[in-house]
Amino acid sequence: METFANGAYVVIDGHTQYRNMGVEGYLRHLMVEFGPAEANNAVLTMFDRVDDHRINTYTWNANIGNAVADFSIVSSLGEDQGFPTFTLVAPNGGTMKGWVLWPAGAELALVPGDRLSVEKQGATEDFVIVMSLEPETTPALEVLDHGNAGSIVRLGNKTVAFDRRAGTLLQGEAATALALNHASPLSIRGLTARILSSGSVELRWLPFTTGAERLIVEQRGPSETEFTVIANIAASRTHYTATGLTPQTNYTWRITAVSGELQSDPSDTVQATTWEQGMALYVEDFAPRVNDQLPLQNAIGRWQFRNQDRGWQLQETLGSPRNAANPVGMMATAGRTRINFQNILFTEGFSADLSTTSAAVEVDIMTEGTVRFSLMLQLASGQWVRTNGEAHIASRTSWHRQRWAISSITAWNLFDMQTLNTGAAINLTAADLSDIRGIGIRAQWPLNERWARLDQLHLYAKDFVPAEAPPEGFTLWRMLNFGQDANNEAVAGFSANPAGDGIANGLRYAMGWGDPRQPVPSPWPAPVIVNDHMELTYTWDSTLTDVDLSLEVSYDLEIWHSGPEHLEEVSRFVDDGMHTITIRALQSGPVFMRMQATPR
């Protein structure tokens, strides 16, 4: 907060508090300058800067007040020198008039429900509204300067300026002395760097809409004193990938906007250190599958929960916005647990090297009240450990990005996954960290019934080998039935018949017929004659997705036929995925039928 004669200037930095609403950044500036006490007047200026990479509809609202009490305020809309205006008149004669200086093209409206609304569609937008409060007549607005770089206006004896380059409001002598340069393009804002690999970094910045023709991307290495131009790109671009970089090396970038012979000031610089050779990023965004609504298995593994009463569950709303492949999806819990106010979420079975200096785990977290989080790792021995220190997080309305840099963690403790008890301290060596078999997140609650949400888990590791999917279908069936012989095709193969009864394993699996080493017990499907036509009724489990079951008919035991020219379906009864089907041979008289299973 800054104070000056007869007024004050306040800046409220929303930072990333609105990311859960899809907005990257938000700033509100409020400046007020009062006149002498006997004049009973003031000039109020508001400047809201909203930053995002995506197109949104932004609405600036003000409540008029008539809905709270019958103030009988009369409101009207208009236009003055190309700026939308609103006027509010109180019964006692007091008047407020506002001019919407920015953004250009904003729509001003009186909304039912006692609201004044300024609306604009865009990605990055500046809202600047200057308002004059007078006991009687509102002074005329005098526009001293207005253009790409900002605005300078005067209301009576008060001068107000908006400097877009600096992103600030000015008043008094500072506003009068401001010289706006509308010719040169504005500097780009919001430059960030994201490491993609050991040799590439992605640069991103906020959308640029100031009439520039092109952008110059410059780079500086660790041993260089000057920047080098690495690219000239279109001004419409909002990202660029720097490639050919040296592993584990720190670089600095900046970008300059160009219009003809004129250049903007360089952007703020951004730095990043490339990963060691072989490092990569693996992301779990917890997005649900379309069919079974289980977490989408990206590269990391299958998530599990243990010792939960009402623990982690997949939810399909409010996914965090961090470059999510699917922003809809997160893990959430109400925080009620069976053991020591704890919840855990973990995955295991993969292998990864976390011994490098770039190794890290990140996760986006939102909580009700303060919740303590720690990182868990599973060693090659199967033993779990957790960080001795805990991250205390209280972030109810926005996503907090928690990062554990593995090389900076010096204190670990043994952790019992069955009892959730923390054991003795343990020193992890580089060899221990080079073969990690699982990761997890532990939440420690101060009270029951507190909620938390996790999304966008990022693992930075080397030599990552994902967990194999657990066996299912016929593969699981042969493992359960043949044990050590499961890989012997002559015994456990799809076409094998270890019972010697002429019924292959594939058909036994498809029909659910008992021990494949023993003859098929009766009853099993047997044909009947109905009106001189053979019919066969059998039951089929439609949830089996790796096998097809077919019926064939023969008139001479030499040639077998299928299809609607020879067979027709008489009836089908469905009960929770189980289909009871009756098939009839179209030719009357003696015929032969057989069932056949084929792998998909």
N, C-alpha and C positions, 0 to 999 in steps of 0.2 A: 504494500500500500504506500502511495506517495501522496503527501499533502502539499498544498500550495495556498496562497492567499485566497480565501473565500471558496475553497473547494478541495477535492481529493480525486485520486486516480487509483483504482483497484483492478488487479488482474487475477482471475481465477483460472488456474491451469487444470483442465480436466484430464490432461495427459492421456493415458490409455483406459480411463475409467468407463469409456463408452464402447469398448471393443466388442462387448457382448451384444451390442446393438448394431454391429457392423461398421462402426466409425473408428478410424485409426487414431484420431486426435481431436481435441476440442479445447479452445481457449475463449474466455469471455473477458472483455475489457469494459469497465464502467467508469466514466469520468463525469463529474458534476462540478459546475461553477455557479455559485450563487451571486446574485447582485446585492447591493446594499440592503440592509434590513428594511429601510423605508420603501424600497422598490418592490419587494416581495416577488422577485422573479428568479429564474434559474435557467441554465442550459444543461441538458442531460444528454450525453452521447454514449451509445452502446456499440461495441464492436465484437462480433462473434466470428471466430475463424473455425471452420469445420474442415477436417482433412480426411480424405479417403481416396482409395484407388478405384473405387467403383462408383457408378452412377446411382445416386440416391435422390429422394425428394426430401428437402429440408424445409421445416416450417418453424418460423419464429412467431411465438404467441405472446400476447399481452392480455390480461384480464382487465376489462373495463371497470368492473366493480358493481354494476347494477344488480348482479345476481346475489351479491352478499347483503346488500341493503338497498333500499330505494333512494339512491342518490340522484336519480333523474338526470343522469349524464346523457347529453345529446351527442351522438357520434356521426361523423360524415367522412367520406373519402373524396379525394380530388387529385390534382396534378399541378405541379409548379416547376417550371423550367425543365420539364422532362422527368422529374422525380415524382414517384407516387407519394401522396400525402394523406395523412389522417388528422382530423381535428376532433377534440373532445371538449365540450363546453359544459361547465357545471351551472346549476341554477343561480349561484351567487355571482356569476360572471367570470369566474376563473377559467382560463383557456389553456389547453395544451395542444400544440401542433407539432407533428412529426414529419420528417422528410426521409424517405428511404434512399440513401445515396448509393448503397451497394446491397445486393448484387444487381447488375444490369439485367433487365428483363424480369425482375421479381414481380409476383402477382400479390396485390394487397386486397384483403377482403375482410368484411365483417361476418363472423361466423356465428350461427345460432348457438346460444349458450354463453353469450356475453363475452366473446373473445374477438380480439383483433389479430389477424393472421397475415404474415408475410411468407410467401412460399416460393421456392426456387428448386429446380431440378439440376443436379450437377454432381461432380465428384468432390472437388475442393472448392469451397465457396466462402466468401467474406460477406457478412451482414453488417452494415454500418447504418445506424439510424440516429439522427440528431433531432432532439426534441426541445422545444421552447415552452416554458411555463410562465405565463403572464397573468396578472389579475384582470386585465381587460384585453386590449388589442395585441395580437401577436405581431412582432416585427417582421419585416420582409426578409427573406433569405437572399443574401448576396453571395453569389458564387465567384470566388476569387480564382480558383483553378480546379479543374476536374478532368481526369483522364486515366490512362492506363496505370499510372504510378500512384494514384490516390486522389484526394479531394482536399480543398481548403475553402471554408465557407465562413461567413460572418452573419451573426444575428445581433442586431443593435451594436453594442460596443464589445461583444464577445466574439473572438475568433477561434475556430476549431479546425484542426487538420487531421487527416487520416493518411499516414505514410504506409503504403502497401509494401514497399521494399523492406522497411524495418518492422512491419507488422505492429504498429503502435498508433496511439492517439496523442495529439499535442494540443495545447491551448495557450492563449496569451501570446507573448513575444516569440516563443518557440514556434507556434503555429504560423505567425505572420512571417517569420524569417525562413520558413521551409521553402526550398526550391525543388519542385517536383520535376524529374526528368522523365517525360512521357515517351521520348524517342527510343531510348535504350530499353531492351527487354528486361523484364524482372529476372532475378536469380531464381533458379529452381529450388524447391524446398523438399524436406523429408527424405534426403538421400540416405539409403541404408545399404548394407552389404550382407549377403548371406553366402556362407561357404558351401560350395557344391561338391568339391572334391579336393584332392591334393594339388590340382592344377587349374582350378576354375572357381570364380566367385561371381555371383549374380548381384548386380547393382539395381536398385529400384528407387524411384522418386515419385512424388505426387504429380498428378496430371498438370500439364503446363499449357495455359490458354492465354498467353499474353502477346501473340503475334510474332513470336520468334520463328525464324526459318529453319534453323538447325541447331543441334547441340554438339558441343565438343567435349569428349570424354578424355580426361587426363589421368595418368597413373604415375606413381613414384615408388621405387623400390627402396629397400632398407639402406642401401649404400649410396643412394642418389640424393642430390640436393635440389634438383629441379624436376618439375613435372614434364612428362612426355605425352604428346597426343597419341592416343591409341585408337580413336574412332571419331568420325563425323557422322552423326545420325539425324534422322528427321526429328523435328521438334515435337511431333505427335507421339514419339516413343516415350514409354515410362519405365523401361528396363533395358539392361544391357549386360551381357555375360563376358567378363574378362577371362581369357583362356591363355594357355601356354605358360602358366605361372609355375614357379619353383615350389616344391613341397616344403611345408613347415617354414614359410617365409612371410614376413609382415609387409603388406602393401598399403598404400594410401591412394585414394581417388578423389577427384572433384569434377564438377561439370559446369560448363559455361554456356549460356544461351547466346545465339548470334542472330542479328537481323541486319542484313546488308553489311555495312562497315562497322556497325555498332555492336558492342558486346556487353553483356551483363557482368556484374561482379561474379567471381567464381562462387559456387555453392559452398556451404560448409563441407569440410573434408570428412571422409569416413575411412576407417581402417579395418583390416581383417587379416588374420594369419591363416594361411592355407594349412590343410591337414597334413599329417605325415603320409608317406606313400602307403597306399592300400586302405586308408580310412574311408568309411562310407557312412551314410545316414540311412537308418531304417525307421520307418514311421508306422505307428499303430494309431489309427484315427477312430477306432471303436465304432465305425459305421456299420449299421445292421445290414445283413443280407436281405434281398427282396423276399426270398422264399421262407427260410426258417427263422429269420430274425435273430440269428446268432451273430456275435461280433465278426466282422469281416476280417479274415486272416490275411494280413499284409505280409510282411517279411519276418515279424518277430516271433509269433507263436500263439498258442492257445491259452487264453487267460482262465485262471481258476480262482476259487475263493475257499477259505477254510475257516472253521469255527465261527460261522456266521449265524446270527439270529435273523436279522433283517439287514443283510449286507449289500455288497455291490450288485447292481443290476444294470443291464443295458437300457438306456432311454434314448428316444428318438428326437429329442428337442434340444435347442439351445447349444448345439455343438460349438466349440470355440472356433474362431475365424482364422487361425494361423495356417493359411495355405492348405486347408483341409481338402483332401480329395473328395470327401463327402462331409459337409459341415453339419449334417444332421446325425448326431450320435454321440453318446458319452456314457461313462460309467458313473452311477450315482448311488448314494446310500443314505439312509436316514440316521445312521450312526448308532443304532442299538445293537449291542454285541453280547456274547456270552462270556467272554474272557477279558477281564481287565480293561474294559472300555476301548478295545482295539478292533480295527478292521484291517484285513490284509487283502491285497490283490496281487497275483503273481502269475508268472508263466515260466516254464522250464522245458528242458529237453533239447535246446539249441546249444551251440558252442560259439563263443565270441572272444576276441582278444580285447581286453579293456586296460592293457598295461601302458598304452601310449599316452603322451601328454595331452592329446586332443580328445581322449575318450571321455564321454559324458552321457548323462541321462537327463532329459528335460521332460516336464509334464505340465500342462495347464491345469490349474486348480482353482476352484471356487468353493467357499465355505460359509457356513453360518457360525459366526463367532470364531474364536481362535482354535485351530486344530493343529496338532504337531505331527509333522510328516517326516519319515526317514526312508532312506533307500535300502533295499535288500538285494543281496547277491547270493547266488548259489555257486559254491566252488565245485571243482571237478570231483571231489570226494563225495558230493551230495550234501555236505554241510551248508546250512544257510548262515549268513552274517548280515548285520545291519549297521548303518552308520551310528556312531555313538552320539553325535550331535543331531539335533532335530530342527527342522525348519518350522517356525511358528508362523502360520498363515491365517490371516483374517481378511477375506476378500469376498464380500457378500454380493456385490453388484457387478463385478467385472472379473475377468480371468487373470489370475496371477501366474506368471511363468516361472516355475521353480527349476533351477538347474543345479545338478550335482556334477562338478568336474572331478572325475575319479582321482586324478593325480594329486589333487589338493586335499583329499580326505586322508587324514593320518590316523584317526581313531575308529576302530571297528569292534563290534562285539558279536560273539556267537549268538545265534537265535534259534529257538526250538519252534519249528513250524506246527507241532501238535499242541503244545501248551501256550504258545505265543510268549514264552518267557525269554527275557534277555539274559544271556550268560556272561562269561568272563570276557575280558578284552583279548583281542587277537591281532597280531601284526600280519598284514597281507603283503607278500612279496610280489615282485613283478611276475614271477612264475605263477603265483596264485591267480593274479589278475589276467594272465595271458590265456586262461582257459576257463571262462565263466560259463556256467550251464543254465543259469536262470536269473531273472530280475523280478523285483516286486516292490510295491509301495505299501508302507505300513502307516496307518492313521491312528493316532492316540487322542482320545476325546476327553475333554474336561467334564462333560455331562452327557448323559444319554439323550437321544432324540435330536442331536445336532446333525445337520446334513452336510454333505460334501459332494463335489463333482470333479471327475478327472476326465481329461480329453487330451488328444494330440501328444501321445508319448513318443519322444524322439530318442533313439539310441544311436550314439556315435561310436563305432567300433571297427575293428579290423577282423578279417578272416571269419566273417559271420556265416555260420551254417544253420539254416532255419530248422526248427523242429519238424520231424516227419509227422504227417497226419496219421492219427491212429488207424490201424487196419479196420476195414468195414466190408460189408457185403460178403462175397464168396471167399475173399482172402481171409477175413476173420473167421468164417465158417470152417475153412480147412485147417486153420491154426487151432481152433477149439476142438476139432474132431480128430486131428491126426498128430498133434504135438510135434515131436521130433521129425516125423515123416511129412510135415506140411509142405516141404519144398520138393518132395519126391513126386514127380509128375505121374509116374506109373502107379502110385498108390493114391495120391491126393489130387491129381489133375482133374479137370472138368469132365473129361471123357472116361476117366478110370472107373473100374467097377470092382473094388476090393472085396465086396461081399459075394461076387460071382453069381448074382441073381439076374444079370442082364439089365440092371437099372444103374445108369451112370451117376457119378457124384453130382453133376450139374442138375439133373432132374430131381435128385433127392433134395438138393439145396432149394430148388425152386418150389418144390411141393412141401418142404418142411418135414421130410420123412426120417426121423430118428437117426440112430447110429449107422453111419455108412459102411461099417465093417460087418454089419449083421443084415440078413435078408429083410426086406421091407415087410413089416407086420401088416396083417389085414385089420380092419378093412382098408382097402385102397380102391380108387375109382374103378368100377366095373361097368361095362355097357349093359343096357337093357333094350328090349325091343318094344317099341310103342307104335301101334298101327303099321306094322311091317317095316318100320324104319329104326335103325340103331341110334340110340341116344347115349351120351356120356356126360355125367355131371361131376365137376371137380371144383375145388376151392383154390383160389389164386391170391397171393399176397401182393397187392399192387405197389407196396412201398419198396419192393426190390427193384433197384434201378440198374442193376448190372447183368440182368438175364431176361431173355424173352422165352415165353412158353407158347408152343404151337401144337395144333392137333392136325393129324393127317389121316387120310382114308385110302384104302387100297382094295381093288376088286380081285387081285390075283397074287398078292404078296410079293409082286415083283416091282410094280410101278406104284409110287405113292403120290397122292394128290392133296392139295389144300386150296383154300379160297372159296368164294361164294358160289362157284359153279358146282361144288361138291359138298360143302358144309354150310349150315346156317345156325345162328345163335337163336335158341328157343327162349331162354330167360337168363336174367342176371340179377342177383340180389347182392347189395353192397352193405357191409356192416363194418364201419371204422377201418376202411382200407382193404378188408377181405372181400373178395368177389367170389360168389358161388355161381358158377356158369354152367348152363346145359347146352350142349352142341348136338345137332341131329345130322345124320347123313341123308343127303337128298335122294340118293338112289335106294330104292327099296330092295329087300331081299338080302342075301348074304353079302356082307362087307366086313372089312377089317379096319380097326382104328389103332392108332398109336399116338402117344404124347412124346414131344421132343423139346428139350431145353437147349438154347444156344446163347453163348455169352455175347453181350453187347460190345 
